[in-house]
Amino acid sequence: MEPLLLLWRESGLALMTPGQAVMLLIGLVLLYLAVSRKFEPLLLLPISVGTLLVNMPGAGFETAPVYDAAGHLLSPGGLMYYIYEAGIATGLFPLIIFMGVGAMTDFGPLIANPKTLLLGAAAQFGIFATVLGAVALSMLGILDFSIQDASSIGIIGGADGPTAIFVTSRLSPDLLGAIAVAAYSYMALVPIIQPPIMRALTTPAERAIKMEQLRPVSRNEKIVFPIVLMLLVAIFLPSAAPLLGMFCFGNLMREAGVVDRLSETTQNALINIVTIFLGLGVGSKMSADKFLNAETLGILVLGAIAFCIGTASGVLLAKLMNRLSRHPINPLIGSAGVSAVPMAARVSNKVGQEANPHNHLLMHAMGPNVAGVIGSAIAAGVMIAIVGR
């Protein structure tokens, strides 16, 4: 009988806390959203599995290694501990992801219409507005967010998962799970969240505006652009250089045309492998003590507000630019300033075709969409430079 009692005491059911049970359910919900609803499955699936593993009682996936006074290893750490420390705490995984995104990005639409850089910048207004909102809630005693926490939450408004993870791992690592889930969830919900905002802020006539065809962009322009961007960022905002430096490096491999094997590996095998470990590492921060609190609900609400403000800001600036410009600008492309590439651009194109079936805005929207990636990385650099510990 005693062996059976001992086995029961060591079982997961006996060791499980109510918080762990809730987190296991949350992990299953995330898994359902990834598999059945296809909500950013490339990230949500490994995040959900990481959530399940880290909340298994007694499994020790997230435990840190134990050393004696002499520095000898007594007990090795769990798998999730090493994944997080090696790839996320160091910033390695988000930077490699950014390199892969750069290798898949075409700067052509942005180079052909440089004005769209302003739309990418306008969409970042949601980030800074939400930072102020989070600080205000803390000052009123409603929630308890530090300025570092507020900055990490605000980055959700850029709709850029790797950037949100990079900033949060440096400023507020305990909030990483909630912020990553919010960022990727809202990226997946772009086709649902953005269209009502776009329709509310534009008239049918504005949505039907046809834009002039973009000029051809030469190979030399595409090679020079990432080099110039990388150097300018390194000179004026070094804290953003890691993200944009890797982004530009990936794009340079694509456009140079002399390292096709490296470019293809970066776009496919490398980014896929790192995505697996990035998701598991984020899941390692989804333990009950870090996720089940009022702050998590606040993060989800503030993240949604940031995303909506960013979308609205881009559309409103595009409306203004249309009135001031000699060439017609469809305000819908302003919503693509959030950096959910290329989904936000596709949404702009879809809503535009609802108003005018002959309207093709996809390539025009890719300009602000790519600019949004640059803008969110610059905003991240500003946050790290100003409030970084």
N, C-alpha and C positions, 0 to 999 in steps of 0.2 A: 504493500500500500504506500509506503514511504517513497519509493521511486516514482510512483504515479503522481503523488503530491508535488514532488520536486519537479517533475516534467511540466505539471500544470503551472507552477510558480514561474517557470522559465518560458512559458508560452507567450505568444503575442497577445492573446486575449487577456491574460492575467496582468500583463505589463501595460496594456493600452490605456491611455488617458482619454477623457472625453474630447479634449482638443485634438489629439491625434486622429480619433475617429472622424471628427468633422473634416480635418484636412484630407483624410483618405477619400471622403465623399467629394470634396472640392477637386481633388486630383482626378477622380473619375468623371466629374462634370467637364473639366478641361479636356480630358481625353475624348469624351463624346463630341465636344465642340470641334476638336481637331479632326476627328475621323468622319463623323456623320455630317457636320455642318461645314467642314473644310475652312474653319477660321484659322488662318495662318498656320496650317498644319506642320510646316517645316520647323517651326519653333514651338508651337503649343504642344505638339506630341511629345518631344523630349522633355519639355518643362513639366508636363503632366506626369510622365513616368518618374522624373526626378522627385516630384512632390510625393508620389506614392512611396518611393524607396526611402526618402528621408524621414517619413512619418511611420515607418514600420517599427514597432516597438522592439527594442533590443537588437536590431540589425546593425546599428553602429555605422551606417553609411556616412554620417556627417561628423563623426567624432574626430577630434584632433589627436595627433600622436602624443604619447606620454614618455617623458625622459626622466631619468633619475638625476640626482644632484651632480653627478659626474658627467652628465650629458649623454649617457648611454640610452639607447632606445629600449624602452620597456614594452611598449605596445604601439604598433603602427596605426596610423590614422585610417579613417574610412575612405572609400573611393571618392565620394562626393567632396570630401575635404580637399583632397589633392587636385581634383578637377577645378574647384573654385579658386584655390590658392594659386595654381599654376596658370590658369587662363583668364580668370575674371578679375581677381584682386590685382594682378599685374597689368590688366588692360589688354593682354595679348589677343584674346579671342575677338573682341569687338573691332580691334584694329585690322585683323586679318579679314574679317567680314567686310569692313570698309574697302579693303584692297580688292576683294572680289566684286563688290558692287561697282567700284570704279572701272573694273575690267569689263563690266556689262553695260556701262553707261555711254551714251552718245551725246557729246557736248554740242553737236551740230546745231540743233534748234536754238540753244542759248546763244551760241556765237552768231548765228544768222539774225537774231533779234535780241540784242543785248538789253533792251528795255525791260525784258521779262525778268531780269535779275532783281528789279525793284519789287516785283510781285512775290518772288521767293523771300525777299527781306520782309515784306509786309506781313506775310503769313506767320512770321516769328513773333509778331506782337502778342499772340496768345501765350507764348512762353513767359514773357516778362509781366504781362497782366496777371497771370496766374500766380507767379511768384509773389507779387504784391498782395494778392488775395489770400494766399496761404499765410503770409506774415500777419495780415490783418486778423485772420481767424485765431491765430495764436495770441495776438495782443488782446483780443476780446475774451480769451480763455475758453473758446469753444473747442479748439484742438491744440495739440502741443507739437508744433513744428518749429525746428530751428531754421535759420536762414539757409543752412546747407540742405535741410530736408525740402524746404520750399523751392529751392533751385532745382533739385532733382525732380520734384513733381512737375514743375513748369515745363521741363524738357519733353514731357509726354506730348505737349501741344505741337511739337515738331513732327509727330507721327513717324519717328525714326527710331526703331528699336535698338540697334547697336549703339547709337548716340546716347539714348536714355540709359542703357546698361553701363556704358563707359563713364558717364557723369556720376551715376548713382554709386558705382563701385568705389569712386573716389570721395564722394561727399557724404553719402548716407547708405553704407552697405547693408544695414539692417532693413532698409526699405526696398531692397533690390527685388525681392520676389513680387511684391504688390505692384511696384512701378513697371517691371517688365511685363507682367500679365496685363496691366492696364494699357501699356503702349501697344503691345501686339494685338490686343483685343480691339482697340479702336482703329488700328490699321486695317484689321479684317472687316470692320464695320463701316469703312469709308463709303461704300455704295449705298448704305442706309442712312448715315448721319449727314453726309454732305448735300445731296440733292434738295431736301426741304429748305436748307439755308440758302442755297444758290437760287432757288425759285423765289424765295421770299424777298431777296435783295435785288432782283432783276425783273425787268419787264419782258413780255413775250418778244417785243421788237429787239431788245438788247440780246436776248438769247439766240435770236435768229441771225445775228450779224455774221457775215462771211468775211474772213480775213484773207489778206493777200498771200499768195504762195511765197514761202520762204526762199531766200536766195541760196544757191549752192554754196557749200562751205568746202574750202580746199583742204587737202591732206596736211599741208604745212600749218594751216590755222589750227587744225585739231591737235597737232603735235605741240605747237607753241603754247596753246592755252593752258594745259595742265601744268606745264613748267612755270609759266608766269604766275599762275594762281598759287602754286606751291611756294614759290619764293616770296610772294607778297605776304602770304599768311605767316610764313616763318619770320619775316622781318617785323611785321606790325602786330601780330597776335600769336606769339610762340606757343601759348597754351592750347591753341586749336591746331597746331602743326601736326601732332600725331595723327589725328583723324583725317584731316584734309591732305596731309602728306601721303598717307597710305592710299587714300582715295585717288589722288592724282597719279601716284605710281601705278596703280592698277589700270587707270585709263591710258597712261602713256604706253604700257605694254600692249594694250589693244590697238592704239592708233599708230604706233611705230612701224608695225608690219614686219618686224624682223625677229620677233620672239613669239611666234604663233603658239608654239608648244607651251610656253610659260603662261601666255594669256588664256589658253583653253583650260589648262590645269587650274588656274586661279578662278576662272568662271565656273568650273564644274567640280572636280574632285576635291580641291582644297577647301572651297567655301562650304561644300556639303559636309565634309568631315568635321570642320570647326563648328558648323551649326549644330551638329549632334551634341558635342561637348559643351557648347555655349548653353543650350537648352537644359542639359542635365545640371550644369553649374548654377543656373538661375533657380532650378527646382530645389537645389540644396538649401536655398534661403527661404523655402516655403514651409518652414516648420511652424507648429501651432503657436509657439510663444512669439514669433515674429509677425505672423499674418493675422491672427484672430484678435483684432483690436479695433477701436474706433478710428484710428489713424488710417487703416486700410480702406474703410468706407470713404473717408475724406479724400484719400488719394484717387479713388475711382471717380468721385464726383468732380474734384478739381481737374483731373486729367481730361474728363469729358468737356468741361468748360473751356480748358485751354485749347482743345482741338476745335471746338466750335468757334471760338474767337479767332483762331488762326485762319480758318476757312472764310469767315466773314470779312476779316481784314483784307485778305487777298482779293476777294470779289469787289469790295468797295474801292480799293485802289485801282483795280482794273477799270471800273466804271469811270473814275476820275481821269485816268489816262486816255480812255476812249474819247472823252469830251475835249481833252487838250491836244490830242494827237491828230496829225493830218491823215494818218492811216487808221482805218477802223480796227478796233480791238474789242473782241468779244469778252465781256466781263467774266464769263464762265471760266476762262482759263486762269483767273486769279485764284480760284479754289485749289488749283493744282500746286500752289506754292507750298503747301504742306508736303513733306518729303516722302510720302508713301508712293514710291516709284514701282511700277508705272500706273498703279491702280487709280490714283487721283487724276491722272491725265485721261485715263479711259472714262472715268465718271464725267469729266468735263465734256468729252466728246459725245458721250451718250445723251447727256441732258441737252446739248446743243442740237443733236440730230432729232430730238423730240420736237423741238421748235422749228427746225428746218432740216428735212431729211437729206438735203444735198450739202449740208454743212459738215466739213471734216476738220475738226479742231485738234485731233490727237497730236500731231507734230507741233502745233502751236503751243499746246498745253505742256508738252515735254520740256519746253524752255523754262517756265517757272517751276516745273516739277524738279528738274535737276538743280535749279537755283535754290530750291527749298532744302535740298541735301546740303548744299554749301552753307546756306543760312543757318540751319540747325547746328551744324558743326561749329560755325563761328559763335553762335549763341552759347554753345557748350563751352567753348574756350573762354568766353567772357565770364561765365559763371565760375569756372574753375579758377580763373585768375583773380576774381574779386572775392569769392567766399571760400575758396579752397583752404582746408586746414593746413 
